[in-house]
Amino acid sequence: MKRLLILHCGPMKTGSTVIQDALKFHRRSLLQLGISFYHILAKNLLCDLEEILLFEAEVMNPVVLLSSEFFWRENPSFLKKALSNFSGEFHAILVSRPFREVYPSLYLQNLKGSSKRITSFGYFLERQIAIDTLNQDGGQLMNAPSLDARLSAAGCRTHWIRYDRDSLLIEFFRSLQQITSIPLGHLSEVSLEKPVGLSPRRSLRMEFAGLARAVNCLNRLKLLPDQLRKKLLTILLDISEFLDCFFGKSSPISKKQRDRCDAVDCLVNQAFLKHHQIDISITRKSFEDDR
């Protein structure tokens, strides 16, 4: 019997949390279809991966599905060695997202996340563009050719889909169905609980970035306890959601920054994504957000 090992590899800020929550919601249904699902965290990723695959060698489910935004950050040689505990085919699903969307999304996540960022978006943007453009190992955020090469070097056949807020789960389960030949289209319909607190699924408006940086700075200086930091950032997220509902969402970055991101996107990813039949054009929704 041919067995399949499928890695959902993110990368960061491409809807990984939504996909993981949907897979957790359907865990029992997936298992009934012969698919074991695991969400692997960044800490001890390779050790956890080896333990899971050794366990699955005894269970022998036809398909093992593993999700982590950080698979692509591992050394391909180390990842390939860990995967050697599995006897079967290796596949990797990755999601592409335009630089103009993924850069501000990660920056805002880092403001409310454990990294407690205190630097400006302008500094973050120039640094990340340099990393993605120069193809520096381990630091790419959305350099698709580099991410693809790393997973291929680990022995995986790669599959790409494009991030779209409205159709992400549909496209993910469609890709999963194509790999496994198991009908999975019905699983894209899922009712997830509304995110609360500092959930990665909640978005901070860029207008509050300065306030969030000040909160993080005071926290780093030990002048603001962690719990109070969390409460203050949660309030900023609550206000952000209220403003989104009242005024609608708008582009978090300037036209000049968007144009710069688009230029780098074309330079780094255009040829690769076109080869994989991924549409890299700016969507109508993006234009609406720019107004």
C-alpha positions in Angstrom: 0.0 0.0 0.0 1.4 3.4 -1.0 1.5 5.8 1.9 1.6 9.6 1.8 3.3 12.1 4.0 2.1 15.6 3.4 3.6 18.7 5.0 1.6 21.9 5.1 4.5 24.4 5.3 2.9 27.8 5.5 4.9 30.0 5.2 4.1 32.7 7.9 1.1 35.0 7.4 -0.5 32.9 4.7 -3.5 31.7 6.6 -1.8 28.8 8.4 -3.7 29.3 11.6 -7.1 29.2 9.8 -6.0 26.0 8.0 -4.8 24.4 11.2 -8.0 25.3 13.0 -10.0 23.8 10.2 -7.9 20.6 10.3 -8.3 20.4 14.1 -12.1 20.9 13.7 -12.2 18.0 11.2 -9.6 15.8 12.9 -12.1 12.9 13.6 -13.5 13.0 10.0 -10.0 13.0 8.6 -9.0 10.0 10.7 -12.1 8.1 9.4 -10.8 8.8 5.9 -7.4 7.4 6.8 -5.7 10.8 7.4 -3.7 11.4 10.6 -3.3 15.1 11.3 -0.8 16.8 13.6 0.1 20.5 14.2 3.8 20.8 15.0 5.1 23.8 16.8 8.5 25.5 16.1 10.0 24.4 19.4 11.5 20.9 19.1 10.1 20.6 15.6 12.5 17.9 14.4 12.2 15.8 17.6 8.4 16.0 17.5 8.4 15.1 13.8 10.6 12.0 14.4 8.4 10.9 17.3 5.2 11.3 15.3 6.6 9.3 12.3 7.8 6.5 14.5 4.3 6.3 16.1 2.7 6.4 12.6 5.0 3.6 11.5 3.1 1.4 14.0 -0.4 2.8 13.3 0.0 2.7 9.5 -2.6 5.2 8.4 -2.5 5.7 4.7 -1.9 9.5 4.9 0.0 11.5 7.5 -0.7 15.2 7.4 1.6 17.6 9.3 1.3 21.3 9.6 3.8 23.9 10.7 4.8 27.3 9.4 8.4 26.5 10.2 9.1 23.3 8.1 10.8 25.5 5.4 13.2 27.0 8.0 14.8 23.7 8.9 18.0 22.6 7.3 16.9 20.5 4.3 19.4 17.8 5.2 18.1 17.5 8.8 14.5 17.6 7.6 15.2 14.8 5.1 16.8 12.7 7.8 13.8 13.1 10.0 11.4 12.2 7.2 13.4 9.0 6.6 11.4 7.4 9.4 8.4 7.3 7.0 8.2 4.8 4.2 6.2 6.4 1.3 5.8 9.5 -0.8 6.6 13.0 0.5 4.6 16.1 -0.5 4.6 19.7 0.6 1.8 22.3 0.3 2.8 25.9 0.3 0.8 29.1 0.1 1.9 32.2 -1.8 0.9 35.7 -0.9 1.9 39.0 -2.4 4.7 40.9 -0.6 2.4 44.0 -0.3 0.2 41.8 2.0 2.5 39.5 3.8 5.1 42.1 4.9 2.7 44.4 6.8 0.8 41.4 8.1 3.9 39.9 9.7 5.1 43.2 11.0 1.8 43.8 12.8 1.7 40.2 14.1 5.2 40.8 15.6 4.0 43.9 17.4 1.4 41.8 19.3 3.3 38.5 19.3 6.1 37.1 21.5 8.9 38.9 19.6 7.6 42.2 21.0 8.9 44.3 18.1 9.8 47.9 18.7 11.3 48.9 15.3 9.4 50.8 12.6 7.7 49.2 9.7 10.0 51.1 7.3 13.0 49.5 9.0 11.4 46.1 8.9 10.4 46.5 5.2 13.9 47.3 3.9 15.5 44.6 6.0 13.1 41.9 4.8 13.3 43.0 1.2 17.1 42.7 1.4 16.8 39.2 2.9 14.3 37.9 0.3 16.1 39.6 -2.6 19.6 38.4 -1.6 18.2 34.9 -1.0 19.8 34.5 2.5 19.2 31.0 3.8 16.8 30.8 6.7 15.5 34.3 6.5 13.2 34.3 3.5 9.6 35.2 4.1 8.1 34.8 0.7 10.9 34.0 -1.7 9.0 31.2 -3.4 11.8 29.7 -5.5 14.0 29.5 -2.4 11.3 27.9 -0.2 10.4 25.5 -3.0 14.1 24.5 -3.4 14.5 23.9 0.4 11.4 21.5 0.5 12.5 19.8 -2.7 15.9 19.2 -1.3 14.3 17.5 1.7 12.7 15.1 -0.7 9.2 16.6 -1.1 7.2 17.1 -4.2 5.9 20.7 -3.8 2.4 22.0 -4.5 1.5 25.8 -4.5 -1.7 27.6 -3.9 -2.4 31.3 -3.7 -3.6 33.0 -0.6 -7.1 34.4 -0.8 -9.1 35.2 2.3 -12.4 33.9 0.9 -11.2 30.7 -0.9 -8.2 29.6 1.1 -9.8 26.5 2.7 -11.4 25.6 -0.6 -8.1 25.7 -2.4 -6.2 23.9 0.4 -8.6 21.0 0.6 -8.7 20.8 -3.2 -4.9 20.5 -3.3 -5.1 17.9 -0.5 -7.7 16.0 -2.5 -5.6 16.0 -5.6 -2.6 14.5 -3.7 -4.6 11.9 -1.9 -7.4 11.1 -4.3 -9.7 11.2 -1.3 -12.9 13.3 -1.6 -12.3 16.3 0.8 -14.3 19.2 -0.8 -16.9 19.1 1.9 -14.4 19.8 4.6 -13.8 23.3 3.4 -17.1 24.3 5.0 -16.3 24.9 8.7 -17.6 27.4 11.3 -14.6 28.5 13.4 -14.9 30.3 16.7 -14.3 34.0 16.6 -10.7 34.7 17.6 -10.1 36.6 20.8 -7.1 38.0 22.7 -3.9 38.1 20.8 -4.8 35.4 18.3 -2.8 35.4 15.0 -6.2 35.6 13.3 -6.8 39.1 14.6 -5.4 42.1 12.7 -4.0 45.3 14.2 -4.5 48.4 12.2 -1.2 50.1 11.2 -2.5 53.4 12.7 -1.9 51.8 16.2 1.6 50.5 15.4 3.3 53.4 17.3 1.2 52.7 20.4 1.9 49.0 20.2 5.7 49.7 19.9 5.5 52.0 22.9 3.8 49.2 24.9 6.4 46.7 23.9 9.2 49.2 24.7 7.8 49.7 28.3 7.4 45.9 28.6 11.0 45.3 27.6 12.2 47.9 30.1 10.2 46.0 32.8 8.1 49.0 33.4 5.0 47.2 32.1 4.0 43.7 33.3 3.3 41.0 30.6 -0.4 40.7 31.6 -0.9 44.5 31.3 0.8 44.5 27.9 -1.6 41.7 26.8 -4.6 43.7 28.0 -3.5 46.9 26.3 -2.7 45.2 23.0 -6.1 43.4 23.2 -7.8 46.7 23.6 -6.0 48.0 20.4 -7.1 44.9 18.6 -10.7 45.4 19.8 -10.6 49.0 18.5 -9.1 47.9 15.2 -11.9 45.5 14.6 -14.5 48.2 15.5 -12.9 50.6 13.0 -12.7 47.9 10.3 -16.5 47.4 10.7 -17.3 51.1 10.8 -15.0 52.5 8.2 -13.9 49.3 6.3 -10.4 47.9 5.9 -7.8 50.0 4.2 -4.3 49.3 2.9 -1.9 49.4 5.9 1.0 50.7 3.8 1.5 53.7 1.5 1.3 53.6 -2.3 5.1 54.1 -2.5 5.6 51.1 -0.2 3.1 49.0 -2.2 4.8 49.8 -5.5 8.1 48.8 -4.0 6.7 45.5 -2.7 5.2 44.8 -6.1 8.5 45.5 -7.9 10.4 43.1 -5.6 7.6 40.5 -6.0 8.0 40.6 -9.8 11.7 40.3 -9.5 11.8 37.5 -7.0 8.6 35.5 -7.6 7.0 36.3 -11.0 8.7 33.7 -13.2 8.4 30.9 -10.6 4.8 31.5 -9.8 3.8 31.8 -13.4 5.5 28.4 -14.0 3.3 27.0 -11.3 0.2 28.7 -12.8 -0.2 30.9 -9.8 -1.8 34.3 -10.7 0.4 37.0 -9.2 -1.7 40.0 -10.4 -3.2 42.3 -7.8 -6.8 41.3 -7.1 -9.8 43.6 -7.3 -10.2 43.3 -3.6 -6.6 44.6 -3.1 -7.5 47.6 -5.3 -10.6 48.2 -3.2 -8.5 48.1 0.0 -6.2 50.7 -1.5 -8.9 53.3 -1.7 
